[in-house]
Amino acid sequence: MTIDFNRRQFIGSTLASVAASMVITPEMALAGALPPRWASAVADVDADIAPAALELIHGKAPAGFTGTLWRNGPAKFRRGTSAAGHWFDGDGLVRRWRIADGQASLAARFVDTPKRRLETKLNAIVTPGFGTSSRKGAVLNGPDDANAANTGILPIGGDVLALWEGGSAMRLDPESLATRGAKTFRDDLKGMPFSAHPRVEVDGSVWNFGGAGKNCVLWNLRADGTLNKAQVIKLSRPSYFHDFTITSRSIVIVLQPWLQEKFKFPLSTGMVWRPELGTQVLVIDKNDLTKQRTFELPTFSFFHLTDGWDEADGTIRFDGCFEADPTFGQTAASALLRGEFIHSPRPMLTQVVLRPNGQAELIASGVEAEFPQSDHRFVGQARRYTTHVSGYRDTPFPHQLARWDWKRGKSARFDFGNDQLVEEFLFVANGSGEDKGWLIGTTLNLKAGASELHLFDAQKLANGPLASWRAHAALPVGFHGAFLRG
C-alpha cells in the first residue's frame, strides 16, 4: 500500500521549526539534594545491569509459572553540570524480569540511541525534548536524533521494540538486550513517529499511531511484525495525545484541548491548555480510515486509556484516567527532577460512553487511578475489570495496586505502604474467565533501597503477593511494559 501523504512533507515541516528553535541556553545547574522519601524514583542509573538472580523475600510462584516481564522507563537524567528538564526526557533503560522454576532474575540495558551516544561523548545533556531545552552541541537532523526510547515495549517479530512518542521504534535483541537500530517498516516511512502505546489485537496484529500536530499516521502491523498498512489522516485540532484505543470495529482517538499551537523547545512550552474547547473523541472505521465520527465531551486531560469495545447497538465504551488539567505534564513532572513536589489534579478512573445517536457521556468511578490495564484477551469485547495504581497520598508516586469492578462499582486493593512506590502491573491470564489470572509488576522499595518484582492472584488482590523477589539494585520508577509467557 502506498502512503497517501508525503513523508518529506510530514517530517520536513517539523524539522524547519526545530531548526528555528535551536537556541543555546545556559546549562541547568544541578539542584540540591532530593527529598529522601522518593529521591531514587528519579535517580540516575550509570551503567547497564548484567543478568543476576533475585532474592525471594516472600511466598513462592505458582507451579509452572514461567515468563518475562519487559519494562521501560527513563533512567539517566543528569550529566556533568547539566540535567534534563522533564521526567519524560531521560534515557530509556529496558528491564527484563524473568521467572522460571520459582526463581527470578533481572537484567537491564540502556537503549543505544544517537541521543545517548552524543550526550555520553559530551558528558552533558544537550538534546531537546518534551521539557528540555536545546543546548550547545545538540545535533538534530531528524526526529530520531532526539529519540529517548524510554516509554513503552513491544515484543514482536523476533525483536523487542523500545518505544517513544516522536520517533522510530528501536530494535533490541531479546537475549543480549543490545540495540539493533531503528526499526524501518518501509523505506518511505523511515523516521515516521511510532508511539509508545500500540494496541495488540487478540490475533496478535497491532494498531498504533504517530502524532505531529494535526497530522497523525495510523499503523497496522501483522502478528509477525511486518507492515500491513500505514496511512496519514488529518485531525480537527493539533491535540497532544499520549495514548489511544481500539474496539473490534474502530480506532478511537481522544483529542483533549491541550494543543500544540507552536513548535518550539521544550515541546511542552508550545502547548496551550484551551479548556473552553472541550474534549473531542474521533472514531475511525478500521476497514476504511476515511469513515470518521466526532463526539463532544466535557473538558478533561489524560495520558492513559484502556482497551475498548462495541455493544450490540453500536455503543462504544472504554475507560481512562482523566485529570482536570495537564498540570502534571506541564510543570509537575519537570519539578520531580529538581526534587520538588507540585500538587496537580489526581487522575480519576472514568468510563467513556459513545452512543450511536452521537451523544456521549462520562461515568466516574470516584477512585484515583493511573496506568490502567485490562485482560487483553478481551480486546473489542465487553469487560468488567480495570487494574491500576492508586494511593498517592501526599507524594508524586502511588503506593497501592487496585482493581476496579465496573459491574459492582467496587475496588479491591493492596497497600504496599509508604516505603514502596508502585509501578504499572499487567494482567496474565490463568483460565477462561476475565477474573482468573495473575497480576505481575514492580515496585521501588525506598526503605530497602531496591526494586522488587511481585506476583498476585487477581481474585485475591487484597491478600497481598503470592510471591515477591528483590533485586540488588534500585531502578528509578518507569512507565510501561509487556509480558510474554514461556
C-alpha positions in Angstrom: 0.0 0.0 0.0 1.3 3.5 -0.9 1.0 6.0 1.9 -1.2 8.9 0.9 0.9 11.6 2.5 4.4 12.8 1.6 6.9 11.7 4.3 9.3 14.5 3.5 6.4 17.0 4.0 5.4 15.3 7.2 8.9 15.4 8.8 10.3 18.4 6.9 7.9 20.9 8.3 8.7 19.7 11.8 12.5 20.0 11.3 12.2 23.5 9.9 10.5 24.6 13.2 13.1 22.6 15.2 16.0 24.4 13.5 14.4 27.8 14.3 14.2 26.9 17.9 17.8 25.7 18.3 18.9 28.5 20.7 21.7 28.0 23.1 20.6 28.3 26.8 22.8 28.2 29.9 23.2 24.7 31.3 20.9 23.9 34.1 22.8 23.7 37.4 22.0 20.6 39.3 19.6 21.1 42.1 20.4 20.3 45.7 19.6 17.1 47.4 16.3 15.5 46.5 13.8 14.8 49.3 14.9 11.5 50.7 11.5 9.9 50.7 11.2 9.5 46.9 14.7 10.6 45.6 15.6 7.2 44.0 12.4 7.4 41.9 14.1 9.9 39.6 17.8 9.0 40.3 20.3 8.1 37.7 21.5 4.7 36.7 25.0 5.0 35.4 25.6 1.6 33.8 23.8 -1.5 32.4 22.8 -4.2 34.8 24.1 -7.7 34.0 21.7 -10.6 34.4 21.5 -11.6 38.1 19.3 -13.7 40.3 16.8 -12.0 42.6 16.3 -12.9 46.2 12.9 -14.5 47.0 11.6 -12.5 50.0 8.1 -13.8 50.3 5.9 -16.8 49.2 6.5 -18.7 46.0 5.5 -18.6 42.4 2.6 -20.8 41.3 3.7 -24.2 39.8 4.6 -23.9 36.2 4.5 -20.1 36.1 7.1 -19.0 33.5 7.5 -15.8 31.6 9.3 -12.5 31.0 8.1 -9.1 32.2 9.6 -6.4 29.9 9.6 -2.8 31.3 10.9 0.5 30.0 11.5 3.9 31.6 13.9 6.8 31.8 16.9 6.2 34.0 19.6 8.8 33.1 18.7 12.5 33.6 22.0 14.2 34.6 25.5 14.5 33.1 28.2 16.8 34.3 26.7 20.0 35.5 23.6 19.6 33.2 20.2 17.9 33.7 17.2 17.0 31.7 14.3 19.4 32.2 11.5 16.8 32.4 10.9 13.3 33.7 9.9 12.2 30.2 13.3 13.1 28.7 15.7 10.7 30.5 17.5 7.9 28.5 15.5 4.7 28.2 16.6 1.7 30.3 14.9 -1.6 29.3 14.4 -4.0 32.1 13.9 -7.8 31.7 12.4 -9.6 34.7 12.3 -13.4 34.2 10.5 -16.0 36.3 11.1 -19.8 35.7 11.0 -22.7 38.1 10.1 -20.5 41.0 13.2 -18.3 40.6 13.5 -14.8 39.1 16.2 -12.7 37.5 16.8 -9.2 36.3 18.8 -7.7 33.5 18.7 -4.1 32.3 20.4 -2.2 29.4 20.2 1.3 28.0 18.9 1.7 24.5 21.8 2.8 22.4 20.3 5.9 20.7 22.0 8.7 18.9 20.9 11.0 21.7 22.6 8.8 24.3 25.8 8.4 22.3 26.1 12.1 21.8 25.5 13.1 25.4 27.8 10.4 26.7 30.6 11.8 24.5 29.9 15.4 25.6 29.2 14.4 29.2 26.3 16.9 29.0 22.5 16.9 28.4 22.2 18.9 25.2 19.3 17.3 23.2 15.9 19.0 23.4 12.8 17.1 24.4 9.4 17.3 25.9 10.6 19.6 28.7 14.3 20.0 27.9 15.8 22.9 26.0 18.3 22.6 23.2 21.9 23.3 24.3 25.2 23.9 22.7 26.4 20.7 20.9 22.9 19.4 20.1 22.5 17.6 16.8 19.1 17.3 15.3 18.8 16.2 11.7 15.6 14.2 12.3 13.2 13.0 15.0 15.4 10.0 15.9 18.3 12.3 17.0 16.1 13.2 19.9 14.6 9.7 20.5 14.9 8.7 24.1 13.4 5.3 23.6 12.2 5.4 27.1 8.4 4.8 27.4 7.0 1.5 26.1 7.8 -2.0 24.9 6.5 -4.2 22.1 8.0 -7.7 21.7 7.2 -8.7 18.1 8.8 -10.3 15.1 11.9 -11.6 16.9 12.7 -8.1 18.3 11.9 -6.2 21.4 10.9 -2.7 20.3 11.7 0.1 22.7 9.1 2.8 22.1 9.0 6.6 22.4 6.4 9.2 21.2 8.1 11.2 18.5 10.3 8.8 16.5 11.0 5.3 15.4 10.7 2.1 17.4 14.2 1.0 18.4 15.0 -2.7 17.9 16.6 -4.7 20.7 17.9 -8.3 20.9 15.7 -10.2 23.4 18.7 -12.1 24.9 21.6 -9.6 25.0 19.3 -6.5 25.0 21.8 -5.0 22.5 20.3 -2.3 20.3 19.9 -3.4 16.7 19.0 0.1 15.4 15.9 2.0 14.5 13.0 -0.1 13.0 12.1 0.9 9.5 8.8 -0.7 8.4 9.2 0.6 4.8 11.8 2.9 3.2 9.3 5.8 2.6 8.2 5.6 6.2 11.7 5.9 7.8 11.6 8.2 10.8 7.8 8.5 11.0 6.6 8.5 14.6 5.5 5.2 16.1 4.0 5.9 19.5 4.7 4.2 22.9 1.1 2.8 23.2 0.4 0.2 20.5 -2.8 -1.8 20.8 -2.5 -5.5 20.2 -5.5 -7.4 18.8 -6.4 -10.9 20.0 -4.8 -12.4 16.8 -1.5 -10.6 17.6 -1.8 -7.9 15.0 -1.1 -4.3 16.1 -2.5 -0.9 15.7 -0.5 2.2 16.5 -0.4 5.9 15.8 2.2 8.7 15.5 1.2 12.2 16.1 2.6 15.5 14.7 0.3 18.4 15.1 -2.9 18.0 13.0 -1.2 15.1 11.1 -1.5 11.6 12.5 -0.1 8.4 10.9 -2.0 5.2 11.7 0.0 2.0 11.6 -1.3 -1.6 11.3 1.2 -4.4 11.7 0.7 -8.2 11.2 1.3 -10.5 14.1 4.8 -11.2 12.7 5.7 -7.5 13.0 5.6 -6.8 9.2 3.7 -3.8 8.0 0.1 -4.3 6.7 -0.7 -0.7 6.1 0.1 2.9 7.1 -2.0 6.0 6.4 -1.8 9.6 7.5 -5.0 11.3 8.5 -5.8 14.9 9.4 -7.1 15.8 12.8 -9.5 18.6 13.7 -7.1 20.1 16.2 -3.3 19.7 17.0 -4.1 17.9 20.3 -1.4 16.2 22.4 -2.4 12.6 23.0 -0.1 10.0 24.5 -2.5 7.1 24.1 -5.4 5.9 22.0 -7.6 2.8 22.0 -9.4 0.4 19.7 -12.6 -1.6 19.6 -13.5 -4.6 17.4 -14.5 -2.2 14.6 -13.0 1.2 15.4 -9.9 3.2 16.2 -10.6 5.8 19.0 -8.6 9.0 19.4 -9.3 11.3 22.3 -8.5 15.0 21.5 -8.0 16.9 24.7 -7.8 20.7 24.5 -4.1 20.7 25.2 -2.9 21.9 21.9 0.4 22.2 20.1 0.0 25.8 18.9 3.7 26.4 18.3 6.6 24.0 17.7 9.5 25.0 19.9 11.7 23.5 22.5 10.9 22.4 25.1 7.9 21.0 23.3 5.7 21.4 26.3 6.2 25.2 26.2 4.5 25.3 22.8 1.4 23.5 24.1 -1.5 25.6 25.3 -4.4 24.5 27.5 -7.8 25.6 26.0 -10.5 24.2 28.3 -13.2 26.3 26.7 -12.9 24.0 23.6 -14.0 20.8 25.5 -12.7 17.4 24.6 -13.4 15.6 21.3 -13.4 11.9 20.5 -12.6 10.8 17.0 -13.9 7.4 16.0 -12.4 5.9 12.8 -13.5 2.8 10.9 -10.7 0.2 10.9 -11.6 -1.0 7.4 -12.0 2.4 5.9 -10.0 5.2 7.6 -11.9 7.9 5.8 -15.1 6.9 7.7 -15.0 9.1 10.8 -17.3 10.4 13.5 -16.6 13.0 16.2 -18.2 13.1 19.7 -18.1 16.0 22.1 -17.3 15.6 25.8 -16.6 18.0 28.7 -13.1 19.1 29.2 -10.5 16.8 30.7 -6.8 16.0 30.3 -5.3 12.5 30.2 -2.3 10.3 29.5 -3.7 6.7 29.5 -6.7 4.7 28.3 -7.7 1.0 28.3 -9.0 -1.3 25.6 -12.5 -0.5 24.3 -15.4 -2.5 23.0 -18.6 -2.2 20.9 -22.0 -3.2 22.2 -24.7 -4.8 20.2 -26.5 -1.4 19.5 -23.3 0.2 18.3 -22.4 1.9 21.6 -18.7 2.2 22.3 -17.2 2.0 25.8 -13.7 2.4 27.1 -12.1 3.9 30.2 -9.2 6.0 31.1 -7.5 8.1 33.9 -8.7 11.6 33.5 -7.3 14.8 35.1 -8.9 18.3 35.4 -6.0 19.9 33.6 -2.5 19.0 32.4 -0.5 20.5 35.3 1.4 17.2 35.8 2.7 17.1 32.3 3.3 20.9 32.1 5.1 21.5 35.3 4.9 18.8 38.0 6.9 16.2 36.1 9.7 18.7 35.4 9.8 19.6 39.1 10.4 16.0 40.1 14.0 16.2 38.7 14.6 19.3 40.9 13.4 17.4 43.9 10.1 19.4 44.1 6.6 18.1 44.5 4.0 20.3 42.8 0.5 19.2 43.6 -1.6 18.6 40.5 -5.1 17.2 39.9 -5.2 13.5 40.6 -6.2 11.3 37.6 -9.5 9.6 38.2 -10.7 6.4 36.6 -13.6 7.3 34.3 -15.6 5.4 31.6 -16.5 7.0 28.3 -19.8 6.0 26.6 -20.3 6.9 23.0 -23.9 6.4 21.8 -24.9 5.6 18.2 -27.1 8.8 18.1 -23.9 10.9 18.6 -24.4 11.6 22.3 -21.5 10.9 24.7 -21.2 10.7 28.5 -18.7 10.1 31.3 -19.2 7.7 34.1 -16.9 8.4 37.1 -15.7 5.6 39.4 -14.6 8.1 42.1 -11.2 6.4 42.5 -7.8 7.8 41.9 -6.0 5.8 39.2 -3.2 5.7 36.7 -1.5 3.2 34.4 -4.8 1.3 33.7 -4.6 -2.2 32.4 -7.1 -5.0 31.5 -7.2 -8.6 30.2 -6.1 -8.2 26.6 -7.8 -11.4 25.6 -11.0 -9.2 25.7 -9.8 -6.5 23.3 -13.0 -5.5 21.5 -15.2 -7.4 23.9 -17.2 -6.2 26.9 -15.2 -6.5 30.1 -15.6 -5.9 33.8 -12.3 -5.1 35.4 -9.6 -2.4 35.2 -6.3 -2.8 37.1 -4.5 0.4 38.1 -2.2 2.0 40.6 -3.6 4.3 43.3 -3.0 5.6 46.8 -0.8 8.7 46.0 -1.3 10.2 49.5 1.0 13.2 49.8 3.6 12.1 47.3 4.1 12.3 43.5 4.0 8.5 43.2 1.4 5.8 44.1 1.6 3.3 46.9 -1.3 0.9 46.1 -2.3 -1.6 43.5 -6.0 -1.8 42.8 -8.6 -3.5 40.6 -11.9 -1.7 39.8 -15.0 -3.8 39.2 -17.3 -1.8 36.9 -20.2 -4.2 37.5 -20.2 -3.9 41.3 -18.8 -0.4 41.5 -16.2 -1.6 44.0 -12.4 -1.7 44.2 -10.1 -4.4 45.6 -6.7 -3.1 46.5 -3.4 -3.8 48.2 -1.4 -1.1 50.0 2.3 -1.6 49.9 2.9 1.1 52.5 4.7 4.4 52.4 8.1 3.0 51.6 7.0 1.4 48.3 6.4 3.2 45.0 4.2 1.2 42.8 4.7 0.9 39.0 2.4 -0.5 36.3 1.0 -4.0 36.8 -0.1 -6.3 34.0 -2.8 -9.0 33.9 -1.6 -12.5 33.0 -4.5 -15.0 32.2 -4.9 -18.3 34.0 -8.2 -19.7 32.9 -11.1 -18.7 30.6 -12.6 -16.0 32.8 -11.6 -12.4 33.0 -11.2 -12.6 36.7 -8.9 -15.7 36.5 -5.3 -14.8 36.3 -2.3 -13.1 37.9 -1.1 -9.6 38.2 2.6 -9.0 37.8 4.6 -5.8 38.3 7.3 -4.0 40.1 7.8 -1.6 42.9 10.7 0.6 44.2 11.3 -0.2 47.9 12.7 3.0 49.4 13.5 1.5 52.7 15.4 -1.4 51.3 17.0 0.7 48.5 16.0 -1.9 45.9 13.5 -2.7 43.2 11.1 -5.6 43.7 9.1 -8.0 41.5 5.6 -9.1 42.7 3.1 -11.6 41.6 -0.6 -11.5 42.8 -3.6 -13.7 42.4 -6.0 -11.3 40.7 -9.0 -12.7 42.5 -7.3 -12.3 45.9 -5.5 -9.0 45.4 -6.2 -7.7 48.9 -4.4 -10.7 50.4 -1.1 -9.4 49.1 1.5 -11.0 46.8 1.8 -14.7 46.2 5.5 -14.2 45.7 7.9 -11.3 45.9 11.6 -11.1 44.8 14.1 -8.3 45.5 16.8 -7.1 43.1 20.3 -6.0 44.2 19.7 -2.6 42.5 17.3 0.3 42.9 15.9 1.3 39.5 14.0 4.6 39.0 10.3 4.5 38.5 9.5 3.6 34.9 6.5 3.7 32.6 5.2 0.7 30.6 5.8 -2.9 29.9 4.7 -6.2 28.3 4.6 -9.8 29.5 5.4 -12.9 27.5 4.6 -16.4 28.7 7.2 -19.1 28.5 
